[in-house]
Amino acid sequence: MFSVIIPLYNKERHVQKTIDTVLNQTFDEFEIVVIDDGSTDKSLDIVRNIECDKLRVYSQKNRGVSVARNNGAKKANYDYLLFLDADDGLMPAYLFGISKLITEYPQAGIYSTNYYNYKSRFDALIERPVPFLPEKGIVDNYFELILEKGAILASVSVITRNAFNKAGGYPEGMVNGEDTFFLSKILLTEKLCFLNEPLYFRTYDSDNRASAIYRPADTDVSLLDYLGTGVYKADEYIICYSLGQVKKLIRSGYTDEAMKHLELIRRYTPKHFFECIEKKAEEIKMLKNLPYWRHKGKRVTLNYLVYFKDILKYKLKIPIDGFW
């Protein structure tokens, strides 16, 4: 029923645990397809040493996570595709919970659950309540909710093969934000079914987080291409998301690329959103005028502060939630 597709690149510290969480599922109709993206550490050896009939391993030259996921989808035997990063993991009832959703809501194109944030250095699962979402069922106002409440989905979702093919797969050449792009593109035409129970975990301190530094995409595709679909609040979300990309480029030192992207947003955006763009443009101008070392220094400082907070909370067990 499920093909669990794991793109792998230099995750020797995590990949064994990730695969173990899949093998420990209470629902057993699944396969695991690992696509190694040219790992240079011991990741591939670790996976090849796992003896399991449900596991198949393939290798490719380093071409990025989107290419690995798309190749995994081509190798998959089942029609429900679960894309799982090699440092994340499933709770034992994940596949069973999704299978129940599919039975009750077969009209959906994407199925997902709530999740834990995981701090692997401290072995800490952190709850993430989303009371604004239903206990289970179809989410009709996804773009409205994400604008008002923030992130709902992470990269771990089950996508029907039909929805995957209609969306054209993950955007190859996009080095940051490929999950957001792909899931948003699917949700412009497909229904989301959500189970408000944390049934997977997302690791925040893995060995090689691609999102640590934002970089320009080596592709012409953009969410701006999907303005005007008529989906409620989708245009507003696409514009806000795209302006956020501009800020990330500036903070990562790619000012020229950021300004080109801002002009692209102005060119594509309907006139009734111009006021929103110009307000954000003032913030972008202020960011642009700051030297790069200020942005880098802020990012490093914040990372150290978060790490210090985690030591206090998870290692020393000091209750600091009301004081930080």
C-alpha positions in Angstrom: 0.0 0.0 0.0 2.7 2.5 1.0 6.1 3.2 -0.6 8.3 5.0 1.9 10.9 7.0 -0.1 14.0 8.1 1.8 16.5 10.4 0.0 19.9 10.0 1.6 22.9 12.3 1.8 25.5 12.1 4.6 23.1 11.1 7.4 25.2 8.4 9.1 24.2 9.6 12.6 20.5 9.3 11.9 19.6 7.0 9.0 19.6 3.7 11.0 17.1 5.1 13.5 15.0 6.6 10.7 14.7 3.2 8.9 14.1 1.4 12.2 11.1 3.7 12.9 9.6 2.5 9.5 10.3 -1.2 10.2 8.6 -0.8 13.6 5.2 0.2 12.1 2.1 -1.6 13.4 0.8 -1.6 9.7 3.0 -3.8 7.6 1.9 -3.3 4.0 4.8 -1.1 2.9 8.2 -1.0 1.2 11.2 1.2 1.8 13.0 2.8 -1.2 16.3 4.5 -0.3 17.9 6.8 -2.9 21.5 7.6 -2.0 22.4 11.0 -3.4 26.2 10.5 -3.6 26.9 10.3 0.2 30.5 10.7 1.2 30.2 9.4 4.7 29.2 5.9 5.9 25.4 6.4 5.3 25.2 4.1 2.3 27.2 1.3 4.0 24.9 1.5 7.0 21.8 1.1 4.8 23.2 -1.7 2.7 24.0 -3.7 5.9 20.3 -3.7 6.9 18.8 -7.1 6.1 15.2 -6.7 5.2 13.1 -7.9 2.3 11.1 -4.6 2.4 14.1 -2.5 1.7 15.6 -1.6 -1.7 18.6 0.7 -2.0 19.7 2.7 -5.1 22.5 5.1 -5.7 22.8 8.2 -7.9 25.4 10.9 -8.4 24.9 14.0 -6.2 22.0 15.8 -7.9 20.0 17.1 -4.9 17.1 15.9 -2.8 14.3 16.7 -5.4 16.0 14.4 -8.0 16.4 11.7 -5.3 12.7 11.9 -4.3 11.5 11.9 -8.0 13.7 8.9 -8.7 12.3 7.1 -5.6 8.8 7.7 -6.9 9.8 6.1 -10.2 11.1 3.0 -8.4 8.1 2.8 -6.0 5.7 -0.2 -6.4 2.8 1.3 -4.5 0.4 4.2 -5.2 0.7 6.0 -1.8 4.0 7.7 -1.6 5.5 8.7 1.7 8.6 11.0 1.5 10.6 10.7 4.6 13.9 12.5 5.2 16.8 10.4 6.5 17.0 12.2 9.8 13.2 12.2 10.6 11.1 9.3 11.8 7.7 7.8 12.2 5.8 6.9 15.4 4.7 3.2 15.4 1.1 4.0 14.4 1.8 6.4 11.6 1.0 4.1 8.6 -2.0 2.6 10.4 -3.3 6.1 11.1 -2.9 7.2 7.5 -4.5 3.9 6.2 -7.6 4.7 8.3 -7.7 8.2 6.8 -7.5 6.8 3.3 -10.4 4.5 4.0 -12.6 7.3 5.4 -11.5 10.1 3.1 -10.5 8.5 -0.3 -11.1 11.8 -2.1 -8.0 13.4 -0.7 -4.8 13.7 -2.7 -2.5 14.3 0.3 -2.6 12.8 3.8 -0.7 14.1 6.8 -0.7 14.2 10.6 0.6 16.5 13.3 4.2 15.9 14.4 6.8 16.3 17.1 9.9 18.5 16.9 12.9 16.4 17.8 16.1 17.6 19.4 18.4 14.6 18.8 21.3 16.0 20.9 19.0 15.7 23.9 16.7 13.0 22.7 13.8 15.3 23.3 10.4 15.1 21.6 8.6 18.5 21.7 4.9 18.6 21.3 3.4 21.0 18.8 -0.3 21.6 19.4 -2.4 22.8 16.5 -5.9 23.4 18.1 -7.1 25.3 15.1 -7.1 22.1 13.0 -9.8 19.4 13.2 -9.3 16.2 15.1 -9.4 14.5 11.7 -10.8 15.2 8.3 -10.5 17.4 5.2 -8.9 20.9 5.6 -10.7 23.2 3.2 -9.0 26.5 4.1 -5.3 25.5 4.1 -3.9 28.7 2.7 -6.0 30.9 5.0 -4.8 28.9 8.0 -1.1 29.0 7.0 -1.3 32.8 6.6 -2.9 33.2 10.0 -1.3 30.5 12.0 2.0 29.6 10.4 3.4 26.2 9.2 0.9 23.3 9.2 2.8 20.6 7.2 6.4 19.5 7.1 8.0 17.3 4.5 6.5 14.1 5.8 3.2 13.5 4.0 1.6 10.7 2.1 0.8 11.7 -1.5 -1.2 9.7 -4.0 0.6 8.8 -7.1 -2.0 10.5 -9.2 -1.5 13.8 -7.2 2.3 13.4 -7.5 2.2 13.0 -11.2 -0.2 15.9 -11.8 2.1 18.1 -9.8 5.0 17.0 -11.9 7.2 15.8 -9.0 9.5 17.8 -6.9 11.2 20.9 -8.5 14.7 19.8 -9.6 17.3 22.5 -9.1 15.5 24.2 -6.2 17.9 24.1 -3.3 15.7 25.6 -0.6 11.9 25.5 -0.1 11.3 22.5 -2.4 8.9 21.0 0.1 6.8 24.2 0.4 6.7 24.6 -3.3 5.7 21.1 -4.0 3.1 20.8 -1.3 1.6 24.2 -2.1 1.3 23.2 -5.8 -0.5 20.0 -4.9 -2.9 21.8 -2.5 -4.0 24.2 -5.2 -5.8 21.3 -6.9 -6.0 18.5 -4.3 -7.7 18.0 -0.9 -5.7 17.7 2.3 -6.8 15.2 4.9 -5.3 15.8 8.3 -5.1 13.7 11.5 -4.4 16.0 14.5 -2.2 13.5 16.3 1.6 13.6 16.4 2.6 10.5 14.5 6.1 11.5 13.2 9.0 13.6 14.4 11.1 16.2 12.6 14.7 16.5 13.5 16.0 20.1 14.0 19.7 19.5 14.7 20.7 17.1 11.9 24.2 16.9 10.5 23.8 18.7 7.2 20.7 20.9 7.2 20.4 22.4 3.7 18.2 25.1 5.0 20.9 26.6 7.3 22.0 28.9 4.5 19.6 30.1 1.9 20.7 30.0 -1.7 19.3 31.0 -5.1 17.5 28.3 -7.0 19.0 26.8 -10.2 15.6 26.7 -11.8 13.0 29.0 -13.4 10.0 27.5 -11.6 8.3 29.6 -8.9 5.1 29.7 -7.0 4.4 33.0 -8.7 3.6 30.9 -11.8 0.5 29.7 -10.0 -1.1 33.1 -9.1 -4.7 33.4 -10.2 -6.0 29.9 -9.6 -9.0 31.2 -7.6 -8.2 29.1 -4.6 -9.2 31.0 -1.4 -6.3 33.0 0.0 -3.8 31.2 -2.3 -2.6 34.3 -4.1 -2.0 36.2 -0.9 0.0 33.3 0.5 2.1 32.9 -2.7 3.0 36.6 -2.5 3.8 36.6 1.2 5.9 33.4 0.8 7.8 34.9 -2.2 8.5 38.1 -0.3 9.9 35.9 2.5 12.2 34.3 0.0 13.6 37.7 -0.9 14.4 38.4 2.8 16.1 35.0 3.1 18.3 35.7 0.1 19.4 39.1 1.5 20.2 37.6 4.9 22.3 34.9 3.2 24.3 37.5 1.2 22.6 37.2 -2.2 21.4 40.8 -2.5 21.4 41.0 -6.3 19.4 37.8 -6.7 17.0 39.1 -4.0 16.3 42.3 -5.9 15.7 40.5 -9.2 13.2 38.3 -7.4 11.5 41.3 -5.9 11.0 42.8 -9.3 9.7 39.5 -10.6 7.1 39.6 -7.7 6.1 43.1 -8.7 5.7 42.1 -12.3 3.5 39.0 -11.6 1.4 40.4 -8.7 -2.2 41.5 -9.3 -2.7 45.3 -8.7 -4.9 44.9 -5.6 -1.9 43.4 -3.8 0.5 46.2 -4.6 0.0 47.9 -1.2 1.1 44.7 0.6 4.2 44.5 -1.6 5.3 48.1 -1.0 5.0 47.7 2.8 7.2 44.7 2.6 9.5 46.4 0.2 10.4 49.0 2.9 11.4 46.2 5.3 13.4 44.6 2.4 15.2 47.9 1.8 16.2 48.2 5.4 17.6 44.6 5.3 19.4 45.3 2.1 21.2 48.3 3.6 22.6 46.2 6.5 26.1 44.6 5.9 26.1 40.9 5.4 28.2 40.3 8.6 25.2 41.7 10.6 22.9 39.1 9.1 25.4 36.3 9.7 26.2 37.5 13.2 22.5 37.5 14.1 22.0 34.0 12.7 25.0 32.6 14.6 24.0 34.3 17.8 20.4 33.0 17.6 21.7 29.5 17.0 23.9 29.7 20.1 21.0 31.1 22.2 18.7 28.3 21.1 21.4 25.7 22.0 22.0 27.3 25.4 18.2 27.3 26.0 18.1 23.6 25.1 20.9 22.7 27.5 19.0 24.5 30.3 15.7 22.9 29.5 16.5 19.3 28.3 19.8 18.5 29.9 19.7 20.4 33.2 15.9 20.1 33.4 15.5 23.8 34.4 11.9 25.0 33.9 12.5 28.1 31.8 9.3 28.3 29.6 7.9 31.2 31.6 11.1 33.2 31.6 12.5 32.9 28.1 
